[in-house]
């Protein structure tokens, strides 16, 4: 290859980070998001926290939006498609019981850290939706279909389409309304007081 060819050849990204190191970086990015929010998060802070050079970070990711979106995508949401307790209430309780209080606190903090940034970065919005808002849309839809087939919910129940909204709304609203993070006890009571009546009355 001539010097001219070398100058004009497209740059290829070479990974110098092991998979284990990548997972550590992604976890650190999410921790920083929870602590300081998206706007205050910097590549410098990630580099310092992980003892990694900024050059290495920029060789792997083009910038903060790409790094944050990839960190969200690499964090797996809960899968609910295999849950089948025989009743709608039992299925939705099992969905909630997959989460412990610490995880709920962390996910609520993550949403707060990204709430403004997702409006300017569609890729971040999609990644956050996949992680928290809709990690297993087919699974939740299957739970609701089985409830209709068992006769627990009317097929024309208007609340069916809003189940994801009311579930996620509880996570986001409790810190705003009560200045308290969501926890499993709160969500289980919310299920019996709000979600189930809206579907079965």
Secondary structure as a PSIPRED ss2 file (coil, helix, strand):
# PSIPRED VFORMAT (PSIPRED V4.0)

   1 X C   1.000  0.000  0.000
   2 X C   1.000  0.000  0.000
   3 X H   0.000  1.000  0.000
   4 X H   0.000  1.000  0.000
   5 X H   0.000  1.000  0.000
   6 X H   0.000  1.000  0.000
   7 X H   0.000  1.000  0.000
   8 X H   0.000  1.000  0.000
   9 X C   1.000  0.000  0.000
  10 X C   1.000  0.000  0.000
  11 X C   1.000  0.000  0.000
  12 X C   1.000  0.000  0.000
  13 X C   1.000  0.000  0.000
  14 X C   1.000  0.000  0.000
  15 X C   1.000  0.000  0.000
  16 X C   1.000  0.000  0.000
  17 X C   1.000  0.000  0.000
  18 X C   1.000  0.000  0.000
  19 X H   0.000  1.000  0.000
  20 X H   0.000  1.000  0.000
  21 X H   0.000  1.000  0.000
  22 X H   0.000  1.000  0.000
  23 X H   0.000  1.000  0.000
  24 X H   0.000  1.000  0.000
  25 X H   0.000  1.000  0.000
  26 X H   0.000  1.000  0.000
  27 X H   0.000  1.000  0.000
  28 X H   0.000  1.000  0.000
  29 X H   0.000  1.000  0.000
  30 X H   0.000  1.000  0.000
  31 X H   0.000  1.000  0.000
  32 X H   0.000  1.000  0.000
  33 X H   0.000  1.000  0.000
  34 X H   0.000  1.000  0.000
  35 X H   0.000  1.000  0.000
  36 X H   0.000  1.000  0.000
  37 X H   0.000  1.000  0.000
  38 X H   0.000  1.000  0.000
  39 X H   0.000  1.000  0.000
  40 X H   0.000  1.000  0.000
  41 X C   1.000  0.000  0.000
  42 X C   1.000  0.000  0.000
  43 X H   0.000  1.000  0.000
  44 X H   0.000  1.000  0.000
  45 X H   0.000  1.000  0.000
  46 X H   0.000  1.000  0.000
  47 X H   0.000  1.000  0.000
  48 X H   0.000  1.000  0.000
  49 X H   0.000  1.000  0.000
  50 X H   0.000  1.000  0.000
  51 X C   1.000  0.000  0.000
  52 X C   1.000  0.000  0.000
  53 X C   1.000  0.000  0.000
  54 X H   0.000  1.000  0.000
  55 X H   0.000  1.000  0.000
  56 X H   0.000  1.000  0.000
  57 X H   0.000  1.000  0.000
  58 X H   0.000  1.000  0.000
  59 X H   0.000  1.000  0.000
  60 X H   0.000  1.000  0.000
  61 X C   1.000  0.000  0.000
  62 X C   1.000  0.000  0.000
  63 X C   1.000  0.000  0.000
  64 X H   0.000  1.000  0.000
  65 X H   0.000  1.000  0.000
  66 X H   0.000  1.000  0.000
  67 X H   0.000  1.000  0.000
  68 X H   0.000  1.000  0.000
  69 X H   0.000  1.000  0.000
  70 X H   0.000  1.000  0.000
  71 X H   0.000  1.000  0.000
  72 X H   0.000  1.000  0.000
  73 X H   0.000  1.000  0.000
  74 X H   0.000  1.000  0.000
  75 X C   1.000  0.000  0.000
  76 X C   1.000  0.000  0.000
  77 X C   1.000  0.000  0.000
  78 X C   1.000  0.000  0.000
  79 X C   1.000  0.000  0.000
  80 X C   1.000  0.000  0.000
  81 X C   1.000  0.000  0.000
  82 X C   1.000  0.000  0.000
  83 X C   1.000  0.000  0.000
  84 X C   1.000  0.000  0.000
  85 X C   1.000  0.000  0.000
  86 X C   1.000  0.000  0.000
  87 X C   1.000  0.000  0.000
  88 X H   0.000  1.000  0.000
  89 X H   0.000  1.000  0.000
  90 X H   0.000  1.000  0.000
  91 X H   0.000  1.000  0.000
  92 X H   0.000  1.000  0.000
  93 X H   0.000  1.000  0.000
  94 X H   0.000  1.000  0.000
  95 X H   0.000  1.000  0.000
  96 X H   0.000  1.000  0.000
  97 X H   0.000  1.000  0.000
  98 X C   1.000  0.000  0.000
  99 X C   1.000  0.000  0.000
 100 X C   1.000  0.000  0.000
 101 X H   0.000  1.000  0.000
 102 X H   0.000  1.000  0.000
 103 X H   0.000  1.000  0.000
 104 X H   0.000  1.000  0.000
 105 X H   0.000  1.000  0.000
 106 X H   0.000  1.000  0.000
 107 X H   0.000  1.000  0.000
 108 X H   0.000  1.000  0.000
 109 X H   0.000  1.000  0.000
 110 X H   0.000  1.000  0.000
 111 X H   0.000  1.000  0.000
 112 X H   0.000  1.000  0.000
 113 X H   0.000  1.000  0.000
 114 X H   0.000  1.000  0.000
 115 X C   1.000  0.000  0.000
 116 X C   1.000  0.000  0.000
 117 X H   0.000  1.000  0.000
 118 X H   0.000  1.000  0.000
 119 X H   0.000  1.000  0.000
 120 X H   0.000  1.000  0.000
 121 X C   1.000  0.000  0.000
 122 X H   0.000  1.000  0.000
 123 X H   0.000  1.000  0.000
 124 X H   0.000  1.000  0.000
 125 X H   0.000  1.000  0.000
 126 X H   0.000  1.000  0.000
 127 X H   0.000  1.000  0.000
 128 X H   0.000  1.000  0.000
 129 X H   0.000  1.000  0.000
 130 X H   0.000  1.000  0.000
 131 X H   0.000  1.000  0.000
 132 X H   0.000  1.000  0.000
 133 X H   0.000  1.000  0.000
 134 X C   1.000  0.000  0.000
 135 X C   1.000  0.000  0.000
 136 X C   1.000  0.000  0.000
 137 X H   0.000  1.000  0.000
 138 X H   0.000  1.000  0.000
 139 X H   0.000  1.000  0.000
 140 X H   0.000  1.000  0.000
 141 X H   0.000  1.000  0.000
 142 X H   0.000  1.000  0.000
 143 X H   0.000  1.000  0.000
 144 X H   0.000  1.000  0.000
 145 X H   0.000  1.000  0.000
 146 X H   0.000  1.000  0.000
 147 X H   0.000  1.000  0.000
 148 X H   0.000  1.000  0.000
 149 X H   0.000  1.000  0.000
 150 X C   1.000  0.000  0.000
 151 X C   1.000  0.000  0.000
 152 X C   1.000  0.000  0.000
 153 X C   1.000  0.000  0.000
 154 X C   1.000  0.000  0.000
 155 X C   1.000  0.000  0.000
 156 X C   1.000  0.000  0.000
 157 X C   1.000  0.000  0.000
 158 X C   1.000  0.000  0.000
 159 X C   1.000  0.000  0.000
 160 X H   0.000  1.000  0.000
 161 X H   0.000  1.000  0.000
 162 X H   0.000  1.000  0.000
 163 X H   0.000  1.000  0.000
 164 X H   0.000  1.000  0.000
 165 X H   0.000  1.000  0.000
 166 X H   0.000  1.000  0.000
 167 X H   0.000  1.000  0.000
 168 X H   0.000  1.000  0.000
 169 X H   0.000  1.000  0.000
 170 X H   0.000  1.000  0.000
 171 X H   0.000  1.000  0.000
 172 X H   0.000  1.000  0.000
 173 X H   0.000  1.000  0.000
 174 X H   0.000  1.000  0.000
 175 X H   0.000  1.000  0.000
 176 X H   0.000  1.000  0.000
 177 X H   0.000  1.000  0.000
 178 X H   0.000  1.000  0.000
 179 X C   1.000  0.000  0.000
 180 X C   1.000  0.000  0.000
 181 X C   1.000  0.000  0.000
 182 X C   1.000  0.000  0.000
 183 X C   1.000  0.000  0.000
 184 X H   0.000  1.000  0.000
 185 X H   0.000  1.000  0.000
 186 X H   0.000  1.000  0.000
 187 X H   0.000  1.000  0.000
 188 X H   0.000  1.000  0.000
 189 X H   0.000  1.000  0.000
 190 X H   0.000  1.000  0.000
 191 X H   0.000  1.000  0.000
 192 X H   0.000  1.000  0.000
 193 X H   0.000  1.000  0.000
 194 X H   0.000  1.000  0.000
 195 X H   0.000  1.000  0.000
 196 X H   0.000  1.000  0.000
 197 X H   0.000  1.000  0.000
 198 X H   0.000  1.000  0.000
 199 X H   0.000  1.000  0.000
 200 X H   0.000  1.000  0.000
 201 X C   1.000  0.000  0.000
